[in-house]
Amino acid sequence: MQMQPRYLIIQTAYIGDVVLTLPVAQVLKNKLDAEVDFLCIPKTSIIVKSSKYVDNTIVYDKHGKDKGYSSFKMLANRIKFRRYDAIISPHRSLRSTLLSYFSKSELTISFDNSTMSFLYDRRIPYKKNVHEIQRNLMLLEPLGIKETEIVKPELNISEEDKKIVELLLKRFNIAENDNFITVAPGTIWYTKQFPPHKLIKVLDLLAKQDIKVIFVGGKGDIEISKYILDKTENKNINIAAGKLNILQSAELIRRSKLILTNDSAPLHLANAVGTKVIAVFGATVPEFGFYPYGKNDVIFETKGLKCRPCSIHGGKKCPIKTFECFERIEEEKIYNEIINSI
């Protein structure tokens, strides 16, 4: 009797990266009926553990309790003991490379621009100008799988999580059939965040239309949410940032008419649940591959700037101190897009 093939996916980056890696697990399971394990960090483990396409979730707290050589060695031995047929690593860090190398797996696969990529058995060209999902799926080509289309990530949201969102909406006095929009004001990277004063202007314009707004995000987005709420004239805003876990946030986004977001995780959550995205890009560009792909999605950006993109992920300050990439975007155009979408 032929044994079921066993594969490990390594993605220890942020929420959005993990969401965009889920299709790798989905295709592996559907095409090869494989046993699929997924290595991630604690913050993203809720997404991975809920997936019906992942058999085992390996949680690696690389910046916390698992930091250091001894924990790394224990993890490497654990992976080696599993005897994977192949390890697929969309994550391109040195740590991921070494984990793959010391696994002694029959086949290790990553991108050709991964750190110390020569340690991988197969190195797939990191193509630009394609979506990150398509790029990640290219890593399956050495396994005989050629998937060129965008495969939408599937999020498994429990009934309990749905009920929690229902209770929150009731607390916000939003009925089941009420239209509301979600706004994700924060992001880890400052130069990827639509400036608060410009978002406030959009919200002030929306106040005249009596449109209900809910701010979404993690605990790190509470402060910016409260700041904007304090400054805007709009009285139809509620803050859900910091009150929901990732899957509950995805459910809230799913129920909303659309989301206004930066180039950040809520964008990818919205695409996964089928909600229209209005995305605002500043320091980064859609050509990096992290753009929204829904047929009705809209991107606002300032094209033609010599300084843009200024970095791959965004930074802590504008290198030329003008923030033109965002300042040139007209709030009225974003407002009109929202109005025309509701």
C-alpha positions in Angstrom: 0.0 0.0 0.0 1.4 3.4 -1.1 1.8 5.8 1.8 0.2 9.2 1.7 2.8 11.9 0.7 3.7 14.3 3.5 4.6 17.9 2.9 5.5 20.9 5.1 4.8 24.5 4.3 7.0 27.1 6.0 5.5 30.6 6.4 6.5 32.4 9.6 5.7 35.9 8.4 2.6 38.1 9.0 -1.1 37.6 8.7 -1.5 38.6 5.1 1.5 36.4 4.1 -0.1 33.4 5.7 -3.5 34.1 4.1 -1.8 34.3 0.7 0.0 31.0 1.4 -3.1 29.0 2.3 -3.8 28.2 -1.4 -0.6 26.2 -1.5 -2.1 23.9 1.2 -5.4 23.8 -0.6 -3.9 22.8 -4.0 -1.6 20.2 -2.3 -4.5 18.6 -0.6 -6.8 18.7 -3.6 -4.3 17.6 -6.3 -2.2 15.1 -4.4 -4.4 14.1 -1.5 -1.3 14.8 0.7 -0.8 15.1 4.4 -0.1 18.8 4.8 1.7 20.4 7.8 2.2 24.1 8.2 4.8 26.0 10.2 3.8 29.4 11.4 4.1 31.9 14.3 1.6 32.1 17.2 -0.1 35.2 15.9 -1.2 33.5 12.7 -1.8 30.0 14.0 -5.5 30.6 14.4 -5.8 30.9 10.6 -3.8 27.8 10.0 -5.3 25.6 12.7 -8.8 26.4 11.3 -8.0 25.3 7.8 -9.5 22.0 6.7 -6.5 21.6 4.3 -3.9 21.6 7.0 -3.4 18.3 9.0 -0.8 19.5 11.6 0.1 23.1 12.6 3.6 23.6 14.0 3.7 26.8 16.0 7.1 28.5 16.2 7.4 31.5 18.5 10.6 32.7 16.9 10.6 36.1 18.7 9.4 34.7 22.1 9.8 31.5 24.0 11.3 29.7 21.0 14.0 32.4 20.4 17.5 31.0 20.5 19.6 28.2 19.2 18.4 25.4 21.4 14.8 25.9 20.4 15.8 26.2 16.8 17.6 22.9 17.1 14.7 21.2 18.7 12.4 22.4 16.0 14.8 21.3 13.3 15.0 17.8 14.8 11.2 17.7 15.1 10.9 18.5 11.4 13.6 15.9 10.5 11.7 13.3 12.5 8.6 13.9 10.4 10.5 12.8 7.3 8.7 15.0 4.8 8.6 14.1 1.2 9.0 17.8 0.4 9.3 21.1 2.2 7.9 24.2 0.5 9.0 27.5 1.9 7.4 30.7 0.5 9.2 32.4 3.4 12.6 33.6 2.3 14.5 34.1 5.6 17.7 32.5 6.7 15.9 30.7 9.5 13.5 29.1 7.0 16.3 28.1 4.7 18.2 26.4 7.6 15.1 24.6 8.8 14.6 23.3 5.4 18.2 22.3 4.9 18.6 20.5 8.3 15.3 18.6 7.8 17.0 16.2 5.4 13.8 16.1 3.4 13.9 14.4 0.1 13.1 17.7 -1.7 13.3 21.3 -0.5 11.8 24.1 -2.5 11.9 27.9 -2.3 12.5 31.0 -4.4 15.8 31.9 -6.0 16.0 35.1 -4.0 15.7 33.4 -0.6 18.6 33.9 1.8 21.3 31.2 1.0 19.0 29.8 -1.7 21.7 27.5 -2.8 20.9 25.2 0.1 17.5 24.4 -1.5 17.2 21.5 -3.9 14.9 23.5 -6.2 14.9 27.3 -6.6 12.0 28.8 -8.4 12.4 32.2 -10.0 10.8 34.9 -8.0 8.7 36.6 -10.6 7.5 40.2 -10.3 4.3 41.6 -11.6 2.3 38.5 -10.7 0.1 38.1 -7.6 1.7 36.6 -4.5 -0.8 33.7 -4.6 0.3 32.8 -8.1 3.9 33.2 -7.2 3.6 30.9 -4.2 1.8 28.3 -6.3 4.8 28.2 -8.6 6.7 26.5 -5.8 4.6 23.4 -6.5 5.9 23.0 -10.0 8.7 20.6 -8.9 5.9 18.3 -7.6 4.3 18.2 -11.0 1.6 20.8 -10.2 1.2 23.7 -12.5 -1.5 26.2 -11.3 -1.4 29.5 -13.0 -4.6 31.1 -11.8 -5.3 32.9 -8.5 -6.7 30.3 -6.1 -8.8 32.2 -3.5 -7.8 31.4 0.1 -10.4 29.6 2.1 -11.0 30.8 5.7 -12.9 28.4 8.0 -14.9 30.7 10.3 -16.7 28.8 13.1 -20.3 29.3 14.1 -19.1 30.5 17.5 -17.0 33.3 15.8 -20.1 34.3 13.7 -22.2 34.6 16.8 -19.5 36.8 18.4 -19.7 39.1 15.4 -23.5 39.1 15.5 -23.4 40.2 19.2 -20.9 42.9 18.4 -23.1 44.3 15.6 -26.1 44.3 18.0 -24.0 46.3 20.5 -23.2 48.7 17.7 -27.0 49.0 16.9 -26.4 47.5 13.4 -29.3 45.3 12.3 -28.8 42.2 10.1 -30.0 44.0 6.9 -28.2 47.3 7.6 -25.5 48.3 5.2 -22.2 49.2 6.8 -18.6 49.5 5.6 -15.4 48.5 7.4 -12.3 50.7 7.5 -8.8 49.4 8.4 -6.9 52.6 9.4 -3.7 51.0 10.7 -0.7 49.1 9.5 2.6 48.0 10.9 4.5 50.2 8.4 4.1 54.0 8.7 4.6 54.7 5.0 1.9 52.2 4.0 -0.7 54.0 6.2 -3.1 56.5 4.6 -2.5 59.7 6.6 -5.1 60.1 9.4 -5.9 63.7 8.3 -6.9 62.4 4.9 -8.9 59.5 6.2 -10.6 62.0 8.5 -11.7 64.0 5.5 -13.1 60.9 3.8 -15.1 60.1 6.9 -16.3 63.7 7.3 -17.7 63.5 3.7 -19.4 60.2 4.6 -21.0 61.7 7.6 -23.4 63.6 5.2 -24.6 60.3 3.8 -25.4 58.6 7.2 -23.3 55.6 6.3 -22.3 53.3 9.2 -18.6 52.7 9.6 -16.7 50.1 11.7 -13.0 50.3 12.3 -11.2 46.9 12.1 -7.7 45.8 13.1 -5.7 44.4 15.9 -4.8 45.8 19.3 -2.1 47.9 17.7 -4.7 49.7 15.7 -6.8 50.9 18.7 -4.8 54.1 19.3 -5.1 55.3 15.7 -8.7 54.3 15.6 -9.5 56.4 18.7 -7.5 59.3 17.4 -9.4 59.4 14.2 -12.7 59.0 15.9 -11.9 61.9 18.2 -11.0 64.2 15.2 -13.8 63.4 12.7 -17.2 64.9 12.5 -18.6 61.5 11.6 -20.8 60.2 14.5 -21.6 56.9 12.7 -18.4 55.1 13.6 -17.8 52.2 15.9 -14.4 50.7 16.8 -14.0 46.9 16.6 -10.2 47.1 16.4 -8.7 45.0 19.2 -12.0 43.4 20.0 -12.0 40.5 17.6 -9.5 37.7 16.6 -8.4 37.4 13.0 -11.2 35.0 11.9 -13.9 37.1 13.6 -12.5 40.2 11.9 -12.8 38.4 8.6 -16.4 37.6 9.4 -17.1 41.2 10.2 -15.4 42.3 6.9 -17.5 39.6 5.1 -20.7 41.2 6.3 -19.7 44.7 5.4 -20.5 46.2 2.0 -16.9 47.1 1.4 -13.6 47.7 3.1 -11.3 50.8 2.8 -7.9 49.6 3.6 -4.1 50.2 3.3 -1.8 47.7 1.6 -2.1 45.4 4.6 -3.7 42.2 6.0 -7.4 43.3 6.0 -7.1 43.6 2.2 -6.3 39.9 1.9 -8.9 38.9 4.4 -11.5 40.8 2.4 -10.5 39.1 -0.8 -10.7 35.7 0.9 -14.3 36.4 2.1 -15.4 38.1 -1.1 -15.9 41.6 0.1 -15.2 44.6 -2.2 -11.8 46.2 -1.6 -11.0 49.9 -1.9 -7.2 49.9 -1.3 -4.9 52.9 -0.9 -1.3 52.3 -1.8 1.5 54.7 -0.8 5.1 53.6 -0.5 4.5 50.2 -2.0 3.1 49.4 -5.4 0.5 46.8 -6.6 3.3 45.4 -8.9 4.8 43.8 -5.8 2.0 41.3 -6.1 -0.1 42.1 -3.0 -2.9 43.8 -4.8 -6.7 43.1 -4.5 -7.9 40.8 -7.2 -11.7 41.0 -6.9 -13.4 42.0 -10.2 -14.9 45.2 -8.5 -11.9 46.1 -6.4 -10.4 49.5 -6.8 -6.9 50.8 -6.1 -6.0 54.4 -5.3 -2.3 55.3 -5.8 -0.1 58.1 -7.2 1.7 56.9 -10.3 4.7 58.5 -11.9 6.7 59.4 -8.7 10.4 58.8 -9.0 10.6 58.0 -5.3 8.0 55.3 -5.4 8.3 52.5 -4.4 10.7 53.6 -1.7 10.9 50.1 -0.1 9.5 46.6 -0.3 7.5 46.6 2.9 7.3 50.3 3.7 9.2 52.2 6.3 9.0 54.3 9.4 9.2 57.6 7.6 9.0 59.2 4.2 12.5 59.3 2.7 11.9 62.6 1.0 9.7 64.0 3.8 6.8 65.0 1.5 4.6 61.9 1.6 3.5 62.8 -1.9 2.5 59.2 -2.7 -0.5 59.7 -0.3 -0.9 63.4 -0.3 -1.8 63.6 -4.0 -4.6 61.1 -3.6 -7.9 63.0 -3.6 -10.3 62.2 -0.7 -13.3 63.1 -2.8 -12.5 60.4 -5.3 -12.3 57.8 -2.5 -15.6 59.1 -1.1 -17.3 58.9 -4.5 -16.1 55.3 -5.0 -17.6 54.4 -1.6 -20.9 56.1 -2.4 -21.1 54.4 -5.8 -20.5 51.0 -4.3 -23.2 51.0 -1.7 
